[in-house]
């Protein structure tokens, strides 16, 4: 939908969806194929403010955007890994230019006495460079896919 321009001097708001449970076709093991399992999503997005006096929906980033995005991704069908599902959700949310950072937690609820899963954090890269993706966008990881550039004297 329509969103007015942002003002970086206003800071960010945290928009969150917690304990959002959906039936999901997910899992790498054969016993997980062919049926759904309950998966809980917790998502927090740091969103640039457009005004310090929000008065209508154009001034806010609706949590419905997050929930609808998760529903859309889940509806695509089977996902092998929790990590892949979390990455897809993070990428979808970071497509909105107001979102500067997102934390996504994906938790399978039927594999034991508690939940098991993954939590990821992704950030928008510097202006004009798009969203963080792949190894270079991952917190605490080195971009292994980039070839190492050596100086000619180091090669000899």
Secondary structure by P-SEA (a helix, b strand, c coil): cccccccccbbbbbbbccccccccccccccccccbbbbbbbbbbbbccccccccccccccccaaaaaaaaaaaaaccccccaaaaaaaaaaaaaccccccbbbbbbbbcccccccccbbbbbbbcccccccccccccccccccccccccccccccc
